[in-house]
Structure formats: C-alpha cells, structure tokens
C-alpha cells in the first residue's frame, strides 16, 4: 500500500485421534470502534483492501452487542470516544475475559496515556493522523498474536480432550509419574504391582500422544494434574 494518511476526522485403549485445533476460517475479522464516521469509513476501506473482514462501530455498546464481533482477531479502539474512555473500555474487555488484541488510536496521545494503554496489554498505540502502512503493521501484529493465542487454546483443549479418555487409575499414575516418582514408587503409593504400573503408564502415554516423559509433564502442567504432595525423594509439606 503506499504511505497515504488516514483521515483524523477533524480531531487529533484403541488409538485415540488427536482432536483438531480450532482455527479461524477465512480472512481475519478486524473491528473498529471510533465515533467519527469519516475515520470508520477510511479504516474500513483500507482494511478491506488488505483482505480483512471489517466491522465498524460508533460506540463500545454497539461492539459488545454484536455477536459476530466475538470472533474478532483485532480491535482498533479510539481512546477519546463520545461519552466513553477507550482505556476504560480496554479494561472492561479484560475484566470480561474478552481477549481480543487491541490497537489503540488517538488524536491527543501523551506518554502517560501510552504507558497506561500498553501496560493494559495494547498491541500498539497509533496517533492520528497515521500512515496506512502503520495501521496495517499494527493490525498484522495483532492478528498474528490472536493466531498464536487461538493455537494455544486449541492445544489446551486437545490435551483436556485426550485426558478425558484416561481411566481413573491411569490419571492417578499420570499424576505421580509426572511428579517424578519411579515406577516402583508409584506402585507402592497406589498398592499396585510394578508391572501393572508399567502397563498403565504405557497406556496413558499412548492415549495422551506423549512422545516422552517431558511431553507428559507439560500436559500435566496444563491440566493441573501433576501431583504436588509427593516427590521421588519422599513426601513434601
């Protein structure tokens, strides 16, 4: 895109299949909240030319009321809205566990405001009027961040789905093995034979698609299934 400037609106058991990881299908959705119609129009035109899906809103309430907006990969949010503070909106999204990456926009930015917004998790802070390339760079970073977050959530979901296929005894073994206990220690703890523990361990490794003990430990951490009250060297407080 060149280096044109956006208008500022006049303001400054059996094998278990691995669960599929949910990903966003099609072009990423970018939402824009700005009370200036000219800015909304210019941003929509630019973003659509870069093959993004775009929804624009004049107020935060319009955005929150839109069910389609929940799929947004980036939110371009004006700081100075008519009757609303964009930084407070950003905090409200966080409080509602709406994890969309936010790019803040303002025609009246200052250092304290920038620091506050970035500390609250903003991906970038754009000062109007801004160049198209700056907008597309910031949106690209936000969309990439959203993609990484979606992938991580998908992997976590996959681990929980696999864990649900384990028997109660396999879960017991997993918790102790990932705490660092050897097979004979797990056997003593659960009043099983060492051979039985080895069988359970092999089954759960297969069901969890774990290639190594390190893989299994990472999964146990994600699940909160790692036994914390024991170690290889004895009970801990």
Order of alpha helices (4+ residues) and beta strands (2+ residues): beta-alpha-beta-alpha-beta-beta-beta-alpha-beta-alpha-beta-alpha-alpha-alpha-alpha-alpha-beta-beta
